[in-house]
């Protein structure tokens, strides 16, 4: 994988092993759900298979924050697949979670339940606060939701009309996307 190109890249391609497959499966799940939802709700939010769009500088991006918020909230409504076992991506193997709460942004193990994830995070908190007799406790709600957690500004692109006004929001880069308790998204937003 190579970094985002400056200016207007002609193409951006990600490739690799099982993690890229997991990212692709999460993006396809979002694409398949958002497409019909957009038609009945009149949304201008897209999960692309391919697109012609551009990212924006920070000062311009702030003007479109509400549209980005609406897009991420829309993704959160994607229903939990019936065959999903525990928190993580909709991938067959491995189902490790890519999220900034983990070292190198990836869980070392798969979690069969939310309780397993919560117990692991509490063990890490006890180790990290070993001099504190009362380390903070992590409490995760049981419900899993579709969590898009990579809030890099360049992951939100807009197509424009002839006056260069944004028409549609395209959400890209599903590498750090999984079904997780909603509170894990707050961690991501707090760091942005």
Secondary structure, DSSP 8 states (H G I E B T S, - for coil): -----SS--S------SHHHHHHHHHHHHHHHHHHHHHHHHT--EEE-SS---B---HHHHGGGHHHHHHHHHHHHTS---TT--SSB-S-SS----B-TTSGGGB-SS--SSHHHHHHHHHHHHHHHTTT-SS-------S-EEEEE----GGGEEEEE-TT--EEEEEE---TTEEEEETHHHHHHHHH-
